[in-house]
Amino acid sequence: MLGSNGAGKSTTLGCAQGLLRPESGTVELLGQDPYGDKPDLRSRVGVMLQDGGLPPSMRPIPLLRHVASLYRKPMDIDALIERLDIASFSSRTIRRLSGGQKQRVALAAALAGDPDVVFLDEPSAGLDPQTRQVVFDLILELRDAGKAIILTTHLMDDAQRLSDYVYIIDKGRTVAQGTVAELTAMAAEEQETRPVSFGAAPGLALPDTVPSGLHLSETTAGEYRLDGVRSPDHLQWLTNWWATAGILPTHLSLQARSLEDVFLEIAQKESEDA
């Protein structure tokens, strides 16, 4: 689930998790209304909040073992502790942990009961690259094991890498949805041009004339961009210029649409329509 700040992500998730009562409409989680005291439902759901939810005076490992003891069939908590390298900072209380360390403990707590449905709010926030990869691998393994994972993040690369299906919301309503491939394909169809980037020696003498609609520029030293590409003929013009000028690019990129491009375009459109 993606959306700008204030789009309604937290409220939507709060209703789905049973933390908030909807003012209108209905919400079902595993066939039940999630609001209220429902131990059988709670035992099948894991929640990782973006901030808070962990007792600040406890140490991580005793906390996680206590959480696991509340379930009939918990996940192997020692394996989870090892996987997330929680033992490396286990001597400190929660309040003394860094943001990334708290994230690891919160993720382990959300998974302790081996839930069928997991809500993860910004699970990779504050993590170093190595731990981020561990968390990604864990999420993908949970998905492959048949768990339903509801993920929110402001990192579009994470969303593009992990998501099977994406909802983009604004003002509490869905404004776009689909697989990553579907969303980026729709954006590509709507976009008339695609930029081409390449690297070469800095300070090249750029052609005095270019085909109508194209714009060639040196964006930074040794990095060039051709905007307005609409057809293979435009690419042929570019390679003909290279051949004439004796230029062999060090790299070349015909940029595909990304989930971030889609999100930013939708956010801009919704802002203009507001």
N, C-alpha and C positions, 0 to 999 in steps of 0.2 A: 504494500500500500504506500503510494507516494503522494506527496502534496506539500505545498509551501507552508511556512509557519502560519498557524491560524486557519488552515484549510479544514480542520475537523478530524484529523487522524487520531489524536489522543482521545477525543470524545467518542468517536466510533469504536475504538478499541476498548475504551472503558465500558461501554455498553455491552460489547461482545464478551468481555471478560467477567461481566456481572458486577463490576465496581460502581457503575452508574445505572440508574433506572432511566430508560428512554422516556422522553416527554410525549412521544407519539410513535406509532408504528410498532413493529414486533422484531425481536431478535431471538434466534435459536442457535444453540451451541450443542452439537451432538444430540439434536432432537429435543432439547429442553430449553426453557427460559433460564438464562444463566444468572439472573438476579435473585438473591436470597441465599439461604443456608441450604445447600444441596451437596452433602459430603460425597455422594456417589459420582456426581459430576465433577466436583473439585479434584477428585483423585485421578481423573483422566485428563486434566488440563495443567499445563505448566505456563507460568507467566514470568517473563523477565522485563522489569520496568526499566526505563531509561535512567531513572534516578530514584534512590530510596528503596525501601522494602527490605533492607538488611539491618539487623540490630547492631548498632555501632560498637557496643562494648564486647561483642563476642569475637573469638578467633575463627578463622575460616573453616578449618577442618572439623572442630567440634560442632559448629553450626551445620555443616553439610551432613554430617553423620546423624545429627538430630533430625534434620529435615527428612532424610532417607528413612529413618525409623518410623516415621508417621505413615508410611505406605506399606501395603501388604506385599507388593512385588516391586521393590525399588530397583533402580538401575545400579550396576556395580559402582558404588560411589568411590571406592579406592581407585578403580581404573579411571574414573572421570577426573579425580584429583590429580592423578599422574599425567593424564592426557593434557590437562590445562596448566600443568606445572604450578599448582596451587601450593604445594609443600614448600616451594622456594621462599614464600613470604608468610608461612603459616604461623610464625611466632608473634605476628603483630595483630592487633585488633582491627576490626573493619574500619573504624574511623581513621586509622593511621595508614590505610592502603592508598595507593595512587588510584586515579580514575580507571586506568586499564585493569589493574588488579581487582578492583571492585566489580568490573564487568565480567571478569572470569568467574568470580565467586557467584555472581547473580545468575550467570548462564548455567553453572553447575547446579544451583538451587532449583532453577526452573526445570532441569532435566532429571532431578533426583528421583522423582516418582515414576520414571519411564512413561511419560504421558502420551496420549494419542494425539492431542492437539497442543501446539506450543506457540505462544505469542512472544515474539522477540522484538523489543523496541531498541533500535540502534545497537545491535549486538557487537559491532566491531569498533564502536567509538572509543578512542583512547588507546587502542591496542597497537603494539609494535608490529612490523610486517610479519615476523615469524609467527607470533601468536595469532595474528589475523588469519594466516593461512591455516593454522590448526583449527580455528573456529569455523572457517569456511568448510574444511574437510568434514568436520563434525556435523554441520548443518546438512551437507549433501548426503552423508551417510544416514542421517535421520530421515531425510526425504526418501531415499532409496529403500528404507525399511518400512515405508508406508505411513510415516507420521505426516500430519497436516501442520504446516508451518506458516504462520502469519507474520511477515517480516515488515518492519518499517525502517527506513533509513533515508538520510539525506545524501548518501554517497551513491551516485548513479552507477558507478562502476560495479559496486557491490550488488545493486539491484539487477543489473544486466547479467551479471555472472550467475546469480543464485536463483532468480525467479523463473518459475514455470508459467505464471500468469500474473499480470500486473493490473492494478486499479490505480488510476490517478484521480484524486478527488480535489474539489475546490468548493468552499462554502458548504461542506457537508454533503455534497452530491458527487456522483461519479461523472467525470467529464470525458474519460477515455478508459478503455480496458482492452485486454487481449494479451497474447503471448508477446514476448520481446520482439520476435520476428515479425509478428503481425503489426505491431505498433510502428516499428522502424520502417517496414515496407510501405505502410500507408503514408508515412511522412515522406518517404522517398518519391512516391508517386505524385504527391502534392507539390514537391519541390521541383522547380523547373531546371535548376542548375546544380552542379556539384563542383566544389573547389579541388584543384590539383596542387599538391605541395611537392617541392623537390629541393634537394641540396646540391650546391655546386660552389665553385670558387666565389668568394665575395667580390662585390663590385662589378658584376658582369654588365656590359653595355647592352641594355635592353633594346629590343626592336623599336624603331620610330613609329611604326604602325602595327596594329594588331587587328584581327577580325572584329567586326562590329559585335558589341556585347561582351567582349573579353576584356579583362584588366589584369595585367602582369605587373607584379611588384616584388621588391626585395623587402621582406618583412623584418628580418634581422640579418646581420652579416652572414652571408652564405646560405640563407634560407629564402626560398622564393615561393610565390603563390600565384596561381592563375585562377581567377574567379570568372564565373559566367559560363563554364563548360556545359554545353547542351548536347553535343553530338560527337561521334568518332572523328569528324572532320576537324574539330577543334583540337583534339589530341594529335592528329596528324600534323596540324600547323605547328604545334609545340615541338614535336620530334623533328620536323623539317628544320626549324630554327636551330635546334641543338646540332643537327648534322651540318648545317651551313657554318655555324659558329665554332664547330669542333668541341662541343660541350658534352661531357659524359657525366650525368648526374650521379652523385654519391648515394642518393636514395630518392624514392618516388612514392607518393601516396595519393591515390584517388579516394578521397575520404567518404566512407560509408556513413549513413545516418546512425547515430547512437541513441540510446534511451535518454541520455542527457539532452540531446538536441530536441527530441520529442517533448520532453518535460518542459524545457525552457520555452519552446514555441507555444505550448498549451497555456503555460503560466502567463506569458505575455498577452495571448489572445483573451484570456479570462480577465486580465487586468484592464485591457482596452474596452472590453464589453461591460465592465462594472459601472 
